Amino acid sequence: MRFNNLTESIYGTKAKVRILDVLVRMPAKQWTGREIASFSDVSQPQAAIALKQLKEQGLVLSKVIGKATALTLNSEHYLIQWITP
């Protein structure tokens, strides 16, 4: 993980902010990418790009369940602990 401009890379887009907001509100829920896009009011292509970046940064965890990929907030990540109450 790169630490140069870390804050900017996490909060670089409105899609990331909206997605993180939804995930932080329901941290134990397992989501599909489509559910996250819908709840975040973000298009599916934007959500896919943002989720890929959030997974690369370790903020979102993914797990394959059958044909679907379940996505969850990595509540143990230090940045998530820092931004959540």
N, C-alpha and C positions, 0 to 999 in steps of 0.2 A: 504494500500500500504506500502511495506517495503522500507525504505530509505537506508538500508545497501547495499553498492555496487550498487547504483541506476544507475550510468552511465554505469557500466558494464552490468547490467541487460537490459538496453535499447539497448546499442550498442554491445551486446554480440555475435551477429552473423552477418555474411555478409548479410543474408536474411533480417534481421531487418533494416540494414543500407540501403539496396537497396529499400526496401518497403517504409521506411520513406522518402527517396529521391524522389520517385515517388509521394507520397502523398503530400509532401511539394510543389512540382512543380505545382500541380493542386489541391489545398486544397478544392475547392468548389464542385468538381466532386464526384458523388456517384459511387462507384466501386463494382463489385462482386469480390469475392476472386480469381476467375480464371483470371479476367482482371488484377488484381494487380500482380498475379504471372507472367503473360505474359509480362506486361510492365516492371516488375522488373527483368526479366530474372532469375526467381527463380522457382524451381519445385513447383507444387501445394501442395504436402505434407509439404515442407519446409515453404511455404507461410502460410499454415493453422496453423502451429505451431507458427510461428512468429506473425501472426495476433492475435491469441488467447492471446499471452503474451502481445502484445501491447494494446489489449482491456482491459486486466486485469489491466494494468498500467494506463489506462484512456487516452492513446494517440490516440486511434482509437475508433470511435463510430460506433455502428451497429444498423440497423433498418430493420425489416422484411417487405418486400414488396411482397405480394403474396407468391410465393414459393422461392423467392430469398432473400438474405440478402444483403442490401446495406451498404457499409462501407465508412466512411469518416474520414478525419483527424479532431481531436478535436482541432481546432485552438485556443480555449480558454484555453487550458491546459498551465500552466506556462512554462513547458519545451519546448513545441512547440514554444511559443513566444520567448523563449531564443535562439532556434536554427535557427529560420527563420530571414531573413533580415528585 
